[in-house]
Amino acid sequence: MRDELPSNHGLPDFVVKDAALMPKRDGRVSITEAQHAALEAGAATGRSLLVVAPTSTGKTHIAAWAIIGALARRRRAVYLVTHRALARQKFEDLQRLLLSSALDKNESAIVLATGDEVVDAEGALPAAPLEARLLVATYEKYLGLLAASGIPSDLKSVAVICDEVQIVGDPTRGRNAEILLTLLRQAKCGQFVGLSATIAPKDGDMVATWMAAKLVRVANREKNLAFELRAPRTTYVTTTDDRRIRSEAAKVARYTIAIVRELKKSRERLPIIVFCATKAETYELATQFEGMPAQQYSMFGGEAESNVESLLVHLLKKRCAIHNADLTEEVRREIETKLSRGEIDVVFSTSTLAAGVHFPIATAVIASWRRWSQTERRRIPISHAEFHNMAGRAGRLGVDGDQGLVVFACDKHEIDEARTYLDFDATEPFASHLDPNHFDGLALQLIAFGFCTDEQSLMGFLDATLSAKREIEINRSGIDHWREDMKDALAELGRQEFVEGA
């Protein structure tokens, strides 16, 4: 930890004095190495950065400082996050922190944009959300807003803060994220600040170069995490400060419910978050944990919805809860409030609580580290990045105890796969999402959104993508061979009458 700010931090005085905006200990500044490095590199003064640092190193404050710096320079700020629930939480947090100090108490100056809603702080529908001084949005919604309004040719007056920027490598959402970042790059946004805990070193270098950003890399977590992999005959343990994998005697509790009951006996291990693969699993494990009969749960109306409400009432009385996308926004926020206040000991959650939301979690139990793959028709291990995003919810700064704990288990035939999660440098590299065999779909999307109009603009867009940068590194001929593929894609779209004159 650092007890002083870098001399060139660039933050307004009100930030330094406000304990909610500037972490303090015993009345003095107390910031992490990642926070100090980001400020020193220009996060609050308009420099473009990619900050790669472990979970619980204070990246949320870095985002807030970049936003405040942009507002102080009379620029607009856009804060992009991965999930709707996270966008709502950040929107409410930033209202509380900045409405009076940085936004002149103007409730129309801050806007939330997700697939659920587009509203300002007054709850009104803004006429021009892209013109808001501060826009908090999901990646896909911001891309949609740009498609609807038309991307400006010049975004020099806009600072874009991209949380969980490793989404650009996600197998399902990565293409849209890459399209969005390419558009920002082409329009030369005034400042780009990318934040990630789980981006591979080579990919971090590539993204930073691609976005003309300074790479700020911090390897160590401020608060240590201990990991336990419970196999049938051995428990494998490691920590984020040591990193050596050691073998210990096997633990008796190896199945999720038994593990949680064991951990709950120790107050220093509370609260516990149990990450489940599906919504159904949250209900199944919560009812098993409390010894309740299994039922069919859903929030789609009728008796099942009533059962969910009854289940929640029963669980909360026992300091237990569930958290998943079935629940209404109001119910989720009530559970999150109780969790923040220390009124819940155990919460069974899907990954809705894994994407950067800050709660005082001491222990994370990964109930399912395999997920069903529709493509492969089998359960496959989740990515290293997703696993460590979930694990990183434990042992947060400001939570009691010297270190957080992460526990997961495996069968004897899964040991080799499970042990890879104990290698903190094993993050999977990005895969390219722009496949020449599917240029017809890409071309249709770009033309429909109004981002491109013809072969020339499509090739200009392709040339600016991260995928092109990767292709150029491995193929001496560059991306010239893509031109014929794009011509063929446009011709096919013309034959199908999707595109006129192709």
GIRA-V668280 format. One record per residue. N is the residue number from 1. SS is DSSP state (2 for helix, 1 for strand, 0 for the rest). OMEGA is omega in degrees with one decimal (999 if undefined). NEAR is the number of other ideal C-beta (glycine too) atoms within 12 Angstrom. Layout:
n = {N | N}
ss = {SS | SS}
omega = {OMEGA | OMEGA}
near = {NEAR | NEAR}
This chain:
n = {1 | 2 | 3 | 4 | 5 | 6 | 7 | 8 | 9 | 10 | 11 | 12 | 13 | 14 | 15 | 16 | 17 | 18 | 19 | 20 | 21 | 22 | 23 | 24 | 25 | 26 | 27 | 28 | 29 | 30 | 31 | 32 | 33 | 34 | 35 | 36 | 37 | 38 | 39 | 40 | 41 | 42 | 43 | 44 | 45 | 46 | 47 | 48 | 49 | 50 | 51 | 52 | 53 | 54 | 55 | 56 | 57 | 58 | 59 | 60 | 61 | 62 | 63 | 64 | 65 | 66 | 67 | 68 | 69 | 70 | 71 | 72 | 73 | 74 | 75 | 76 | 77 | 78 | 79 | 80 | 81 | 82 | 83 | 84 | 85 | 86 | 87 | 88 | 89 | 90 | 91 | 92 | 93 | 94 | 95 | 96 | 97 | 98 | 99 | 100 | 101 | 102 | 103 | 104 | 105 | 106 | 107 | 108 | 109 | 110 | 111 | 112 | 113 | 114 | 115 | 116 | 117 | 118 | 119 | 120 | 121 | 122 | 123 | 124 | 125 | 126 | 127 | 128 | 129 | 130 | 131 | 132 | 133 | 134 | 135 | 136 | 137 | 138 | 139 | 140 | 141 | 142 | 143 | 144 | 145 | 146 | 147 | 148 | 149 | 150 | 151 | 152 | 153 | 154 | 155 | 156 | 157 | 158 | 159 | 160 | 161 | 162 | 163 | 164 | 165 | 166 | 167 | 168 | 169 | 170 | 171 | 172 | 173 | 174 | 175 | 176 | 177 | 178 | 179 | 180 | 181 | 182 | 183 | 184 | 185 | 186 | 187 | 188 | 189 | 190 | 191 | 192 | 193 | 194 | 195 | 196 | 197 | 198 | 199 | 200 | 201 | 202 | 203 | 204 | 205 | 206 | 207 | 208 | 209 | 210 | 211 | 212 | 213 | 214 | 215 | 216 | 217 | 218 | 219 | 220 | 221 | 222 | 223 | 224 | 225 | 226 | 227 | 228 | 229 | 230 | 231 | 232 | 233 | 234 | 235 | 236 | 237 | 238 | 239 | 240 | 241 | 242 | 243 | 244 | 245 | 246 | 247 | 248 | 249 | 250 | 251 | 252 | 253 | 254 | 255 | 256 | 257 | 258 | 259 | 260 | 261 | 262 | 263 | 264 | 265 | 266 | 267 | 268 | 269 | 270 | 271 | 272 | 273 | 274 | 275 | 276 | 277 | 278 | 279 | 280 | 281 | 282 | 283 | 284 | 285 | 286 | 287 | 288 | 289 | 290 | 291 | 292 | 293 | 294 | 295 | 296 | 297 | 298 | 299 | 300 | 301 | 302 | 303 | 304 | 305 | 306 | 307 | 308 | 309 | 310 | 311 | 312 | 313 | 314 | 315 | 316 | 317 | 318 | 319 | 320 | 321 | 322 | 323 | 324 | 325 | 326 | 327 | 328 | 329 | 330 | 331 | 332 | 333 | 334 | 335 | 336 | 337 | 338 | 339 | 340 | 341 | 342 | 343 | 344 | 345 | 346 | 347 | 348 | 349 | 350 | 351 | 352 | 353 | 354 | 355 | 356 | 357 | 358 | 359 | 360 | 361 | 362 | 363 | 364 | 365 | 366 | 367 | 368 | 369 | 370 | 371 | 372 | 373 | 374 | 375 | 376 | 377 | 378 | 379 | 380 | 381 | 382 | 383 | 384 | 385 | 386 | 387 | 388 | 389 | 390 | 391 | 392 | 393 | 394 | 395 | 396 | 397 | 398 | 399 | 400 | 401 | 402 | 403 | 404 | 405 | 406 | 407 | 408 | 409 | 410 | 411 | 412 | 413 | 414 | 415 | 416 | 417 | 418 | 419 | 420 | 421 | 422 | 423 | 424 | 425 | 426 | 427 | 428 | 429 | 430 | 431 | 432 | 433 | 434 | 435 | 436 | 437 | 438 | 439 | 440 | 441 | 442 | 443 | 444 | 445 | 446 | 447 | 448 | 449 | 450 | 451 | 452 | 453 | 454 | 455 | 456 | 457 | 458 | 459 | 460 | 461 | 462 | 463 | 464 | 465 | 466 | 467 | 468 | 469 | 470 | 471 | 472 | 473 | 474 | 475 | 476 | 477 | 478 | 479 | 480 | 481 | 482 | 483 | 484 | 485 | 486 | 487 | 488 | 489 | 490 | 491 | 492 | 493 | 494 | 495 | 496 | 497 | 498 | 499 | 500 | 501 | 502}
ss = {0 | 1 | 0 | 0 | 0 | 0 | 0 | 0 | 0 | 0 | 0 | 0 | 2 | 2 | 2 | 2 | 2 | 0 | 0 | 0 | 0 | 0 | 0 | 1 | 1 | 0 | 0 | 1 | 1 | 0 | 1 | 0 | 2 | 2 | 2 | 2 | 2 | 2 | 2 | 2 | 2 | 0 | 0 | 0 | 0 | 0 | 0 | 0 | 1 | 1 | 1 | 1 | 1 | 0 | 0 | 0 | 0 | 0 | 2 | 2 | 2 | 2 | 2 | 2 | 2 | 2 | 2 | 2 | 2 | 2 | 2 | 2 | 0 | 0 | 0 | 1 | 1 | 1 | 1 | 1 | 1 | 0 | 0 | 2 | 2 | 2 | 2 | 2 | 2 | 2 | 2 | 2 | 2 | 2 | 2 | 2 | 2 | 2 | 0 | 0 | 0 | 0 | 0 | 0 | 0 | 0 | 2 | 2 | 2 | 1 | 1 | 1 | 1 | 0 | 0 | 0 | 0 | 1 | 1 | 1 | 0 | 0 | 0 | 0 | 0 | 0 | 0 | 0 | 2 | 2 | 2 | 0 | 0 | 1 | 1 | 1 | 1 | 1 | 2 | 2 | 2 | 2 | 2 | 2 | 2 | 2 | 2 | 2 | 2 | 0 | 0 | 0 | 0 | 0 | 0 | 0 | 0 | 1 | 1 | 1 | 1 | 1 | 0 | 0 | 2 | 2 | 2 | 2 | 2 | 0 | 0 | 0 | 0 | 2 | 2 | 2 | 2 | 2 | 2 | 2 | 2 | 2 | 2 | 2 | 2 | 2 | 0 | 0 | 0 | 0 | 1 | 1 | 1 | 1 | 1 | 1 | 0 | 0 | 0 | 0 | 2 | 2 | 2 | 2 | 2 | 2 | 2 | 2 | 2 | 2 | 0 | 0 | 0 | 1 | 1 | 1 | 1 | 1 | 0 | 0 | 0 | 0 | 0 | 1 | 1 | 1 | 1 | 1 | 1 | 1 | 0 | 0 | 0 | 1 | 1 | 1 | 1 | 1 | 1 | 0 | 0 | 0 | 0 | 0 | 0 | 1 | 1 | 1 | 1 | 0 | 0 | 0 | 0 | 0 | 0 | 2 | 2 | 2 | 2 | 2 | 2 | 2 | 2 | 2 | 0 | 0 | 2 | 2 | 2 | 0 | 0 | 1 | 1 | 1 | 1 | 0 | 0 | 0 | 2 | 2 | 2 | 2 | 2 | 2 | 2 | 2 | 2 | 2 | 2 | 0 | 0 | 0 | 0 | 0 | 0 | 0 | 0 | 0 | 0 | 0 | 0 | 2 | 2 | 2 | 2 | 2 | 2 | 2 | 2 | 2 | 2 | 2 | 2 | 2 | 2 | 2 | 2 | 0 | 0 | 1 | 1 | 1 | 1 | 0 | 0 | 0 | 0 | 0 | 2 | 2 | 2 | 2 | 2 | 2 | 2 | 2 | 2 | 2 | 2 | 2 | 0 | 0 | 0 | 0 | 0 | 1 | 1 | 1 | 1 | 0 | 2 | 2 | 2 | 0 | 0 | 0 | 0 | 0 | 0 | 0 | 1 | 0 | 1 | 1 | 1 | 1 | 0 | 0 | 0 | 1 | 1 | 1 | 1 | 0 | 0 | 0 | 0 | 1 | 1 | 1 | 1 | 0 | 0 | 2 | 2 | 2 | 2 | 2 | 2 | 2 | 2 | 0 | 0 | 1 | 0 | 0 | 0 | 0 | 0 | 0 | 0 | 0 | 1 | 1 | 1 | 1 | 1 | 1 | 1 | 0 | 0 | 2 | 2 | 2 | 2 | 2 | 2 | 2 | 2 | 2 | 2 | 2 | 0 | 0 | 0 | 0 | 0 | 0 | 0 | 0 | 0 | 0 | 0 | 0 | 0 | 2 | 2 | 2 | 2 | 2 | 2 | 2 | 2 | 2 | 2 | 2 | 2 | 2 | 0 | 0 | 0 | 0 | 0 | 0 | 2 | 2 | 2 | 2 | 2 | 2 | 2 | 2 | 2 | 0 | 0 | 2 | 2 | 2 | 2 | 2 | 2 | 2 | 2 | 2 | 0 | 0 | 0 | 0 | 0 | 0 | 2 | 2 | 2 | 2 | 2 | 2 | 2 | 2 | 2 | 2 | 2 | 2 | 2 | 2 | 2 | 0 | 0 | 0 | 0 | 0 | 0 | 0}
omega = {178.4 | -178.4 | 175.6 | 178.4 | 173.0 | -174.8 | -177.6 | -171.4 | 175.1 | -178.8 | 174.5 | -177.4 | -176.0 | 179.2 | -177.6 | -177.0 | -174.0 | -177.7 | 177.6 | -179.3 | -178.7 | -179.4 | -179.5 | 174.1 | -176.8 | 176.2 | -179.3 | 176.3 | 177.9 | -176.6 | -177.9 | 176.2 | 179.7 | 178.9 | 179.3 | -178.2 | -179.8 | 177.6 | -179.6 | -179.1 | 173.4 | -179.5 | -177.0 | -177.6 | 173.1 | 178.8 | 176.3 | -174.4 | 163.1 | -177.8 | 177.9 | -176.8 | -177.4 | 173.7 | 178.9 | 172.1 | 171.3 | -179.3 | 177.1 | 176.7 | 178.4 | 177.3 | -179.5 | -179.1 | 177.1 | 177.3 | -179.0 | 178.4 | 178.9 | 180.0 | 179.5 | 179.0 | 178.5 | 173.0 | 171.3 | -179.2 | 175.3 | -179.8 | -176.6 | 178.6 | -169.8 | -173.1 | -179.5 | -179.3 | 179.0 | 178.0 | 178.9 | -179.4 | 180.0 | 178.0 | -179.7 | 178.1 | -177.4 | 171.9 | -176.9 | -174.0 | -166.9 | -173.6 | -179.3 | -170.8 | -173.0 | -176.1 | 173.8 | 179.6 | -179.7 | -174.2 | 176.7 | -176.6 | 179.6 | -173.3 | 174.0 | 178.6 | 176.6 | 175.7 | 179.9 | -170.4 | 168.8 | -174.3 | 171.1 | -174.9 | 174.9 | -175.6 | -178.5 | 175.9 | -178.2 | -179.3 | -177.1 | -175.6 | -179.1 | 179.5 | 179.4 | 177.9 | 177.0 | 178.6 | 175.1 | -172.5 | 167.4 | -179.1 | -175.6 | -179.2 | 178.2 | 176.2 | 178.4 | 177.8 | 178.3 | 178.8 | -178.2 | -174.6 | -174.9 | -176.8 | 177.4 | 178.1 | -176.5 | 178.4 | -177.4 | -179.5 | -176.8 | 171.7 | -178.1 | 178.5 | -175.9 | 177.3 | 179.6 | -173.4 | 175.5 | 175.1 | 179.2 | 176.8 | -176.7 | -176.4 | -175.7 | -175.2 | -173.4 | -177.3 | 179.2 | 178.8 | 178.8 | 176.3 | -178.8 | -178.9 | 176.3 | 177.8 | 178.4 | 179.5 | -179.8 | -179.2 | 175.7 | 178.3 | -172.1 | 178.3 | 174.3 | 174.2 | 176.6 | -178.6 | 179.6 | 174.0 | -167.2 | 179.5 | -177.7 | -176.2 | -178.3 | 179.2 | 176.8 | 177.5 | -176.1 | -179.5 | 179.9 | 178.7 | -179.3 | -177.7 | 179.7 | -176.7 | 174.6 | 178.8 | 174.5 | -175.8 | 176.0 | -172.2 | -170.3 | 174.9 | -178.9 | 178.2 | -172.1 | 173.5 | 173.2 | -179.8 | 173.4 | 171.0 | -175.0 | 176.6 | -174.8 | -174.6 | -174.6 | 168.5 | 179.1 | -175.9 | 173.4 | 178.0 | -177.7 | 178.7 | -178.5 | 175.8 | 174.1 | 178.3 | -177.2 | 178.7 | 177.5 | 178.4 | -179.2 | 175.7 | -178.8 | -178.3 | -178.6 | 179.6 | -165.8 | -176.0 | 178.8 | 178.6 | -178.4 | 178.7 | 177.4 | -176.5 | -176.9 | 179.7 | -178.8 | -177.8 | -177.6 | 177.9 | -178.0 | -3.6 | -177.5 | 170.9 | 179.4 | -178.0 | -176.8 | -176.5 | -175.4 | 175.2 | -179.4 | -179.3 | 177.2 | 178.7 | -177.2 | -177.1 | 179.4 | -180.0 | 175.7 | -177.2 | -179.0 | 176.2 | -178.6 | 177.3 | 179.5 | 176.9 | 174.9 | -177.8 | 176.4 | 175.2 | -177.0 | 173.7 | 174.8 | -174.6 | -178.7 | 178.8 | 177.5 | 177.6 | 178.2 | 179.9 | 178.9 | 178.8 | -178.8 | 178.4 | -179.7 | -177.5 | -176.6 | 175.9 | -179.8 | 179.3 | -179.6 | -179.0 | 168.9 | 178.4 | 178.7 | -174.6 | 173.9 | -173.2 | 176.4 | 179.0 | -178.7 | -178.8 | 178.3 | -178.1 | 177.0 | 179.3 | 179.6 | 178.0 | 179.1 | 178.4 | 179.7 | -178.6 | -178.9 | -177.6 | 178.7 | 179.2 | -176.4 | 175.0 | 177.6 | -168.8 | 164.6 | -176.1 | 177.7 | 178.3 | -175.5 | -170.1 | 171.1 | 178.8 | -173.7 | 174.5 | -176.1 | -178.2 | 177.4 | -173.4 | 173.9 | 174.0 | 179.9 | -175.9 | -176.9 | 175.6 | 169.3 | -179.9 | -178.2 | 176.7 | 179.3 | -178.8 | -176.3 | 179.3 | 176.2 | 176.6 | -177.7 | 179.4 | 175.0 | -177.7 | 175.2 | -178.8 | -179.3 | 179.2 | -175.0 | 169.8 | 177.0 | -179.8 | -176.5 | 175.1 | -180.0 | 173.7 | -178.2 | 172.8 | -179.7 | 177.7 | -179.2 | 177.4 | -176.9 | -177.9 | 174.1 | -177.7 | 175.1 | -177.0 | 171.5 | -173.0 | 178.2 | 172.1 | -173.1 | -178.3 | -178.9 | -170.3 | -176.8 | 178.8 | -176.8 | -178.1 | 179.5 | 178.4 | 177.8 | 174.4 | -171.9 | -180.0 | -173.3 | -178.8 | -178.6 | 175.9 | 177.2 | 169.8 | 179.0 | -179.9 | -179.2 | -174.9 | 178.7 | 178.2 | -179.3 | 178.3 | 179.0 | 178.3 | 178.8 | -179.4 | 179.3 | 179.3 | -176.8 | 179.0 | 179.7 | 179.2 | -179.7 | -178.7 | 178.3 | -177.3 | -175.8 | -177.6 | -178.0 | -179.4 | 176.7 | 178.9 | 175.8 | 177.3 | -179.9 | -178.0 | -176.9 | -174.1 | 173.8 | 178.4 | 177.9 | 178.6 | 178.6 | -179.6 | -179.6 | 179.9 | -174.8 | -176.1 | -175.5 | -178.6 | 179.9 | -177.9 | 178.7 | -179.2 | 177.2 | -174.2 | 179.0 | 178.0 | 180.0 | 176.2 | 179.2 | 179.8 | 179.3 | 178.5 | 178.7 | 178.1 | 177.0 | 179.0 | 179.6 | 177.6 | 172.9 | -177.1 | 179.4 | 172.8 | -179.1 | 999}
near = {22 | 27 | 16 | 18 | 29 | 23 | 11 | 18 | 32 | 28 | 38 | 24 | 15 | 19 | 34 | 25 | 15 | 24 | 19 | 20 | 35 | 33 | 33 | 23 | 16 | 10 | 11 | 16 | 28 | 24 | 37 | 35 | 26 | 40 | 43 | 33 | 32 | 49 | 40 | 29 | 33 | 31 | 47 | 42 | 31 | 33 | 33 | 37 | 45 | 42 | 50 | 39 | 36 | 38 | 45 | 39 | 39 | 40 | 45 | 41 | 42 | 46 | 47 | 41 | 52 | 50 | 48 | 42 | 37 | 44 | 41 | 26 | 27 | 15 | 28 | 32 | 45 | 48 | 47 | 46 | 41 | 40 | 34 | 29 | 37 | 37 | 39 | 30 | 33 | 41 | 39 | 24 | 31 | 38 | 30 | 20 | 30 | 40 | 25 | 20 | 26 | 35 | 29 | 15 | 15 | 21 | 24 | 26 | 29 | 42 | 41 | 43 | 40 | 32 | 21 | 20 | 23 | 30 | 27 | 30 | 28 | 17 | 16 | 17 | 15 | 29 | 13 | 18 | 33 | 31 | 20 | 35 | 38 | 46 | 43 | 45 | 44 | 39 | 45 | 31 | 32 | 43 | 35 | 26 | 33 | 37 | 24 | 19 | 20 | 15 | 31 | 21 | 12 | 13 | 28 | 21 | 24 | 38 | 41 | 46 | 51 | 45 | 40 | 43 | 47 | 41 | 42 | 45 | 37 | 30 | 25 | 19 | 24 | 34 | 33 | 33 | 38 | 41 | 41 | 43 | 42 | 37 | 36 | 44 | 33 | 29 | 25 | 22 | 39 | 30 | 42 | 41 | 47 | 49 | 47 | 48 | 43 | 41 | 39 | 28 | 22 | 22 | 34 | 36 | 24 | 32 | 44 | 31 | 21 | 34 | 36 | 24 | 39 | 29 | 31 | 35 | 31 | 33 | 21 | 24 | 36 | 35 | 32 | 27 | 43 | 33 | 45 | 41 | 39 | 37 | 29 | 21 | 16 | 23 | 31 | 35 | 30 | 29 | 26 | 34 | 20 | 18 | 21 | 15 | 25 | 19 | 19 | 18 | 15 | 21 | 24 | 14 | 21 | 28 | 25 | 33 | 27 | 22 | 34 | 38 | 25 | 24 | 35 | 28 | 16 | 17 | 15 | 19 | 33 | 30 | 46 | 45 | 50 | 49 | 44 | 39 | 31 | 26 | 28 | 25 | 32 | 42 | 37 | 29 | 41 | 40 | 29 | 26 | 38 | 29 | 14 | 22 | 15 | 18 | 20 | 21 | 35 | 23 | 27 | 17 | 12 | 13 | 15 | 20 | 21 | 18 | 25 | 32 | 25 | 20 | 37 | 38 | 17 | 23 | 35 | 27 | 16 | 22 | 23 | 39 | 42 | 45 | 45 | 38 | 27 | 31 | 34 | 20 | 25 | 15 | 27 | 32 | 21 | 22 | 38 | 34 | 20 | 27 | 36 | 24 | 14 | 18 | 24 | 37 | 34 | 42 | 48 | 46 | 47 | 34 | 40 | 38 | 41 | 39 | 40 | 41 | 41 | 30 | 40 | 32 | 47 | 39 | 43 | 47 | 46 | 44 | 38 | 33 | 37 | 28 | 28 | 17 | 16 | 11 | 10 | 12 | 8 | 11 | 17 | 20 | 29 | 34 | 33 | 30 | 39 | 36 | 39 | 41 | 40 | 45 | 44 | 43 | 42 | 46 | 39 | 38 | 34 | 25 | 31 | 19 | 25 | 16 | 29 | 44 | 38 | 46 | 42 | 44 | 37 | 32 | 19 | 16 | 10 | 24 | 25 | 17 | 25 | 34 | 27 | 28 | 41 | 37 | 23 | 33 | 20 | 23 | 29 | 27 | 25 | 37 | 21 | 32 | 32 | 38 | 19 | 27 | 15 | 20 | 36 | 28 | 23 | 36 | 39 | 25 | 30 | 42 | 30 | 19 | 26 | 18 | 35 | 34 | 22 | 22 | 29 | 15 | 20 | 36 | 30 | 24 | 37 | 39 | 27 | 31 | 40 | 39 | 37 | 32 | 33 | 28 | 26 | 24 | 20 | 15 | 17 | 10 | 11 | 18 | 31 | 18 | 20 | 33 | 23 | 16 | 27 | 38 | 23 | 22 | 36 | 33 | 20 | 22 | 29 | 21 | 14 | 16 | 11 | 20 | 25 | 13 | 13 | 25}
